[in-house]
């Protein structure tokens, strides 16, 4: 790991974080989340984040307006200001966290205490794993995921670039698919909170098959 990456890794354990509440969206370690920012409170949040370590917490917003208890910490890795005042940013997931109490802050956006208890084994996004995919992927596991993805993509009427998808490491493919698939809030949260990549992969496959067989691709949760 280079000096710059070591420095970044050492600054990714904040005790408090600005919280971006979203519905139907989760942020997993190592994955990128594009965001279109237009609400004044969140424009202010981005301004403040860019002055510091560029860290933002993402959690799902429940029906009563409260956040889920587990979210994802991200760093702004891309930023652009549009002519109409919107910000286009990309957050890179760093690690999962548990939400604590709100901070009594004067900012228009929410700030919360967080901790990383139980997520010590999340991947270190600042370290490169150069192991060839052929040496770390079980063909049966990847094949089961591919079948589920094809079925779900067909239900959604989406065309996927299978050649490029084959080049993505299995764990990363599972995480990216979990993030972009249009599942319900509870299912998204279950994918985020899965203890291991194996658990997430199995859950993702089950959800894809469930959503593929539901009428019009519309869908409850996996019980």
N, C-alpha and C positions, 0 to 999 in steps of 0.2 A: 504494500500500500504506500503510495507516495505521500510526501509531507502535507500537501494540500488536502488530500482525502483524509489523512489522519486528523488534521485540524478540524475538518468538517464533522467527522465522526465524533470528535470530542465535544461538539457543540449541539448534539442532538438529544440531549436529555433534560429539556426544560421542565421546571416544576409547574409552570403556568403557560397557557397558550391562548391565543385568540381563536375563537371557535366559529367555523363556517358550518351552518346548519343546512342540510340538503335532504331531499326526500328521494328515496330510490337510488342513492349513490353512496358507495363506500370507496375507501382508499386503502389499498393493500401495499405492503412493502415492495419496493422495486418497480412498481407500476406507475405510469403517468396518467394524470387526470386533467384534461383540458377544461377550463372554466371560462364562461362568458360573464364578466362582472359588470352589473349595471346599477344595483341598489346602492344608494349613497353610503349606507353604513358599511357595506363591504368594499366599496371603493376606498373608503377611509382605512379599512383594515389592511388592504393591499399597500396603500401608501405607508402605513406604519411598519408593516412587515419588511418592506424594501429598505427601510432605514436601519433594520437590525439584521437578524440571522435569516430572514426570509422564511420563517417557520409559521405554519398555519395548521390548526387541527380541523379535521373534517368528521362530522358525525351526522347520522340521520335524524331528521326531525319527526317526532311522533305527532299524532293527531292533536294532542293538547299543547303542542309547541315546545315540549321538553325534548332534550336530546337523548339518544340511546346511551347506554352506560359504557359502551366501548366504541372507540373511534380510531382514526388513523392520522398520524402526524405526517405532514408533507412539507417539502421545501419548494419555493418558487424557483423553477429552473428556466422558465421562459416568460417574457413579459412584453406586451405591446399595447400602446394606447391608440384607440380608434379615434377617428375624426369626430364622432358623436359623443365622445367622452367615456365610452365603455373601455374596460380593460380586458384583454385576452391574455390569460395566463395558463401556464401548465404547472401543476404540482406533481412532484415526484414523491411517491410514498416512501417513508423511512422506517416506521415501525408503528405497531398498534399501541394504544394506551387506554387506561381506565379513567373515566371522568370522576372528578371529585366535586367539591362545592364551587359555586360561582364566586368570582372575585368582585368585591365592591369597587367597580371601576367607573370612571367618568366617560369612557369611550362609548360611542353609539353601538358598538358591537359587543358581543358577549365574550368575556374572558373567564377561563376556568382553571382550577387546579387539576393536574393530571399526574398519574404515575404509570410505570411500565411493568408492574408486578404481574408475573405469569407470562410475559412475552419476551423473556430473555433469549429464547431460541429463535426469534424472528431473524430472517436473513440480515446480514450486514451489507447494505446496498453500496458501501464504499469499498468493498472487496470484489475483485473479479474472479469468477470461477471459469477457468479455461478448459475444464473437463469436456471432451467431446460429447455431444448429446447421445451418440450411439453407445457410449460406455456407461451412461447413467440412467438411461430410460429403459423401462421394461416395455417390450413391444406390445404385450397383452394389455398393459395399463393404458398405453397411448392409443391402441386400437379401440378400446372400449370408449375412451373419450372422443375419438374421432367419429365413431358411429353415432354417439349421442349428439355431437355438434352438427353432423350432417342432417340428422332428423329434425333438430330444433331449427336449424337454418332454413330447411325446407318449409317448416311451418310458418316461419316469419317471412318467407319469400326473399331471403337474403342470400347473395352469392358471396362465397368466401374464396380467398386465394390459398388453396390447399398447399401449393408448392411452397409458398413462403411460411405457412403455418408449420410445416414439417421442420423448419429450421429453428423454431422457437423451443427452448428447453421445456420439458413437460411441466415442471412446477410453475414456470413463468406463464405458460400457456393457460394453465388452470386459473391462475390469479387474474390474468387479463380477461379471460372469458367470464369469470365471476363478476368482474367489475362492469363489463359492458352489456352483459345479458339483461334484458328488461324484465327481471323478476320482481315480485312484490317486496315490500319493505322488510317483512319478517324473514323471507328467504335470503335476501341480500345480507341481512344482519347475521343470519346463521352461517353464511359463507365466510363473512369477515371473522367471526368468532371461532371458527373451526380450530381445534387445537393443533392439528398437523396438516401438512399438505396432502397426505393420504386421506385424511378425513374430509378435507375440502374437495378433493378430486371425486371421491365417492358421492358426496352430497351434490356436487355440481352435475354429475352424470345422472343421478336420480331426478334432479330438478328438470334437467333438459328433457328427459323422457316424459316426465309428468306434464310439463308445459306443452310438449309436442302432441300429447294425446288429448289435452283439454279442448273443448269446443272453441274454434276460432283462435286457438293458441292462448286463450284467456283462462284464468288460472288462479287457483287457490294456493295454499302453501303445502309443502310436503310434510305430512304428519309423521 
